[in-house]
Amino acid sequence: DVKVTQSSRYLVKRTGEKVFLECVQDMDHENMFWYRQDPGLGLRLIYFSYDVKMKEKGDIPEGYSVSREKKERFSLILESASTNQTSMYLCASSGSDRGPTDTQYFGPGTRLTVL
Amino acid sequence: SQKIEQNSEALNIQEGKTATLTCNYTNYSPAYLQWYRQDPGRGPVFLLLIRENEKEKRKERLKVTFDTTLKQSLFHITASQPADSATYLCAPTSGGSYIPTFGRGTSLIVHP
């Protein structure tokens, strides 16, 4: 079974703090993704990576950056947290084939509150 | 722009009945479409994938149909159980891409 783990289930930070969210997958997947999910807005893609050290902006990258130094690990960084970044953050990974069967496997999510 | 529509209102049904959830899309030509289940406070879990050249796919009590003419996918759960209560997300993927776009999901509530 694919396992995607996230460093924290719940996190509370203060405005202006630098925040790191870590994600690790154990299935040697090429692709990794960060989403945020807010009520009424659904899942929105922040950044994704298709290889080590490669990153691509998703739909809402502003205020975020990412790092992928190792294949199994993908980090989301909030350089200076703001209250509008309070959300559920979900990490996902998908297989080595970029073909039509790239099912996404999600982590349990991190609920981040910025005060 | 591309748009995915799922009923925002919760679907309430009695245990044992068939639940049918709808996913409509516009300005889109998905090569395949996935359905995911999401429980409160959890990440989505993959259920089924159907390709554009497939009309129907089944897995146990689940059935998905894909009508590229109507630009619609239907997701059915037969003999529904209270444990099926969750939010169901549809996620079409365009040809040439490997990244699905997720709908906002429909909440299903199965009453005992």
HADDOCK unambig.tbl for C-alpha pairs under 7 A between the chains (distance, minus, plus):
assign (segid A and resid 40 and name CA) (segid B and resid 104 and name CA) 6.99 0.50 0.50
assign (segid A and resid 41 and name CA) (segid B and resid 104 and name CA) 6.44 0.50 0.50
assign (segid A and resid 42 and name CA) (segid B and resid 103 and name CA) 6.68 0.50 0.50
assign (segid A and resid 42 and name CA) (segid B and resid 104 and name CA) 4.32 0.50 0.50
assign (segid A and resid 43 and name CA) (segid B and resid 102 and name CA) 6.26 0.50 0.50
assign (segid A and resid 43 and name CA) (segid B and resid 104 and name CA) 6.98 0.50 0.50
assign (segid A and resid 90 and name CA) (segid B and resid 43 and name CA) 6.61 0.50 0.50
assign (segid A and resid 98 and name CA) (segid B and resid 98 and name CA) 5.66 0.50 0.50
assign (segid A and resid 99 and name CA) (segid B and resid 98 and name CA) 6.57 0.50 0.50
assign (segid A and resid 100 and name CA) (segid B and resid 32 and name CA) 6.89 0.50 0.50
assign (segid A and resid 100 and name CA) (segid B and resid 98 and name CA) 6.51 0.50 0.50
assign (segid A and resid 102 and name CA) (segid B and resid 98 and name CA) 6.01 0.50 0.50
assign (segid A and resid 105 and name CA) (segid B and resid 45 and name CA) 6.85 0.50 0.50
assign (segid A and resid 106 and name CA) (segid B and resid 43 and name CA) 5.42 0.50 0.50
assign (segid A and resid 106 and name CA) (segid B and resid 44 and name CA) 6.14 0.50 0.50
assign (segid A and resid 106 and name CA) (segid B and resid 45 and name CA) 6.86 0.50 0.50
assign (segid A and resid 107 and name CA) (segid B and resid 43 and name CA) 5.75 0.50 0.50
assign (segid A and resid 108 and name CA) (segid B and resid 42 and name CA) 5.11 0.50 0.50
assign (segid A and resid 108 and name CA) (segid B and resid 43 and name CA) 4.87 0.50 0.50
assign (segid A and resid 109 and name CA) (segid B and resid 42 and name CA) 6.21 0.50 0.50
assign (segid A and resid 109 and name CA) (segid B and resid 43 and name CA) 5.84 0.50 0.50
